[in-house]
């Protein structure tokens, strides 16, 4: 049986911002993956970066001060 896990999801205003963040994370080796925006979140361009809460906590300073700006960061349970 699949069990839902807690994730941090970063939403972006535009596809360009989302793709910039994806490239930034790959360059800095920040764990996470681009996903379609979950329907529970009604914001942004339709793309979101999903990462584990502990990864977000470890990289939060870098993501918020150096990386492309996110429209919002959400806590969500998903498979």
Backbone bond lengths (Angstrom), bond angles and torsions (degrees), N, CA, C in turn:
res aa  C-N    CA-C-N  psi(-1)  N-CA   C-N-CA  omega(-1)  CA-C   N-CA-C  phi
1 X - - - 1.442 - - 1.532 109.16 -
2 X 1.305 115.96 133.02 1.460 120.52 177.67 1.520 109.85 -78.20
3 X 1.310 115.37 142.41 1.457 121.99 -178.74 1.527 108.57 -120.29
4 X 1.312 115.92 136.48 1.463 119.82 177.23 1.520 110.14 -71.35
5 X 1.342 114.84 145.59 1.460 121.95 178.02 1.522 109.26 -120.81
6 X 1.314 115.37 159.84 1.463 120.99 175.86 1.527 109.13 -83.52
7 X 1.333 116.04 136.56 1.461 122.52 176.85 1.518 109.42 -137.02
8 X 1.318 115.50 157.85 1.458 123.22 166.95 1.521 105.66 -98.95
9 X 1.315 116.67 133.94 1.457 121.94 -179.77 1.525 108.15 -124.99
10 X 1.322 115.48 124.22 1.464 121.61 178.61 1.521 108.22 -102.49
11 X 1.330 116.85 121.61 1.468 122.34 177.85 1.529 108.89 -98.75
12 X 1.337 115.89 153.59 1.461 121.63 -176.98 1.526 110.45 -129.38
13 X 1.328 115.86 151.43 1.465 121.12 -179.31 1.518 112.33 -69.92
14 X 1.333 116.81 -34.68 1.462 120.38 -176.37 1.522 110.67 -134.50
15 X 1.325 115.63 158.90 1.459 120.60 175.18 1.521 110.65 -61.70
16 X 1.324 116.37 -35.53 1.462 120.87 179.83 1.519 110.62 -60.02
17 X 1.333 117.17 -46.84 1.472 121.11 178.31 1.530 110.96 -61.13
18 X 1.335 116.61 -42.36 1.463 120.81 179.93 1.523 110.79 -61.64
19 X 1.319 117.16 -45.10 1.461 120.82 -179.49 1.524 111.75 -69.89
20 X 1.337 117.35 -33.39 1.466 120.38 174.21 1.530 110.24 -62.71
21 X 1.335 116.62 -42.19 1.462 120.31 179.49 1.526 110.67 -66.28
22 X 1.318 116.80 -40.03 1.463 119.83 177.75 1.534 110.23 -59.97
23 X 1.326 117.65 -46.17 1.460 122.00 178.68 1.529 111.05 -64.15
24 X 1.343 117.08 -41.84 1.458 122.36 178.62 1.530 110.16 -59.82
25 X 1.334 116.86 -45.94 1.463 121.23 -178.94 1.527 111.18 -65.06
26 X 1.326 117.18 -40.07 1.461 119.94 177.38 1.522 110.25 -62.99
27 X 1.328 117.21 -43.51 1.465 121.87 -178.92 1.528 111.24 -63.17
28 X 1.328 117.43 -42.16 1.466 122.07 -177.60 1.531 112.51 -88.95
29 X 1.332 117.14 -0.87 1.474 123.33 -177.83 1.529 112.11 59.71
30 X 1.322 115.05 41.03 1.458 121.93 176.28 1.526 107.47 -87.39
31 X 1.339 118.12 124.03 1.459 120.10 -177.87 1.527 112.00 -68.78
32 X 1.308 115.57 147.62 1.456 122.54 178.91 1.511 109.34 150.26
33 X 1.327 116.06 170.43 1.469 118.36 177.74 1.520 110.05 -148.60
34 X 1.320 114.46 149.59 1.450 121.49 179.48 1.534 108.33 -79.25
35 X 1.341 115.39 133.86 1.467 121.64 -179.53 1.526 108.72 -136.18
36 X 1.338 116.19 162.81 1.478 117.90 170.11 1.530 108.42 -65.30
37 X 1.309 116.77 143.33 1.454 121.09 -179.54 1.530 109.85 -60.69
38 X 1.339 118.19 124.48 1.469 120.29 178.24 1.526 110.54 -59.05
39 X 1.317 116.89 144.94 1.469 120.64 -176.28 1.518 112.75 -68.26
40 X 1.327 118.05 -15.39 1.465 120.71 176.18 1.532 111.68 -69.07
41 X 1.327 116.05 -18.80 1.466 121.28 -179.25 1.523 108.12 -107.99
42 X 1.319 116.21 120.70 1.465 119.87 179.55 1.526 109.34 -108.04
43 X 1.318 114.87 72.95 1.464 120.53 -179.42 1.517 108.11 -154.25
44 X 1.286 115.49 158.14 1.445 119.80 168.68 1.507 117.05 80.78
45 X 1.319 113.76 -163.08 1.452 122.85 -168.78 1.517 113.93 -95.11
46 X 1.303 117.70 -8.65 1.460 119.72 -177.22 1.513 112.88 109.05
47 X 1.336 117.49 -5.73 1.463 121.92 175.66 1.521 109.22 -118.05
48 X 1.322 115.80 149.92 1.463 120.80 179.17 1.519 108.81 -147.41
49 X 1.319 115.66 153.37 1.455 121.84 174.38 1.517 107.38 -99.73
50 X 1.336 116.64 124.40 1.457 122.09 -179.07 1.521 108.90 -106.81
51 X 1.334 116.30 133.56 1.462 120.60 175.46 1.522 109.89 -148.23
52 X 1.309 115.33 159.72 1.458 120.26 176.71 1.525 109.59 -69.05
53 X 1.329 117.36 147.70 1.468 120.09 -178.73 1.527 113.40 -56.02
54 X 1.333 117.16 -38.21 1.465 119.18 -179.30 1.531 111.75 -69.54
55 X 1.332 117.49 -32.74 1.464 120.59 174.98 1.524 110.40 -68.72
56 X 1.323 116.41 -41.82 1.466 119.81 178.14 1.531 110.31 -61.92
57 X 1.335 117.11 -43.90 1.458 120.76 -179.92 1.532 110.99 -61.08
58 X 1.328 116.90 -39.42 1.457 120.85 -178.80 1.532 112.06 -70.11
59 X 1.338 117.74 -32.31 1.459 122.23 -174.60 1.524 113.77 -108.59
60 X 1.330 118.22 2.66 1.456 122.36 -173.81 1.533 112.30 -54.27
61 X 1.309 117.68 -45.73 1.467 121.68 -178.63 1.529 110.72 -58.72
62 X 1.320 117.19 -45.58 1.471 121.40 -179.47 1.527 110.22 -66.90
63 X 1.312 116.64 -45.33 1.468 120.56 -177.70 1.526 111.54 -63.19
64 X 1.311 117.29 -40.10 1.463 120.49 -175.34 1.525 113.97 -81.70
65 X 1.324 118.04 -25.60 1.464 119.25 -176.01 1.521 113.77 -103.70
66 X 1.331 118.84 -26.08 1.457 121.01 -174.26 1.524 112.66 -116.12
67 X 1.322 117.26 -35.71 1.461 120.77 -174.82 1.513 113.15 -78.22
68 X 1.342 116.13 169.62 1.470 120.62 175.56 1.529 110.61 -57.58
69 X 1.309 116.90 141.04 1.463 122.10 -174.72 1.530 112.19 -68.83
70 X 1.321 115.16 132.99 1.460 121.35 174.36 1.523 108.77 -89.47
71 X 1.324 116.03 148.95 1.468 120.73 176.52 1.516 110.42 -73.11
72 X 1.322 116.50 -31.94 1.447 121.19 179.50 1.518 111.21 -170.92
73 X 1.317 116.50 157.13 1.471 122.69 176.98 1.513 106.70 -122.11
74 X 1.330 116.00 129.35 1.454 121.24 -172.79 1.532 110.23 -126.94
75 X 1.320 115.75 146.96 1.460 122.16 170.91 1.520 106.47 -93.52
76 X 1.336 116.06 130.93 1.462 119.02 -177.61 1.525 109.70 -148.42
77 X 1.308 115.50 147.17 1.458 122.16 175.54 1.526 107.61 -99.54
78 X 1.322 117.30 127.42 1.460 120.54 178.83 1.519 110.62 -154.75
79 X 1.329 115.09 166.34 1.465 121.38 178.75 1.494 110.69 -76.22
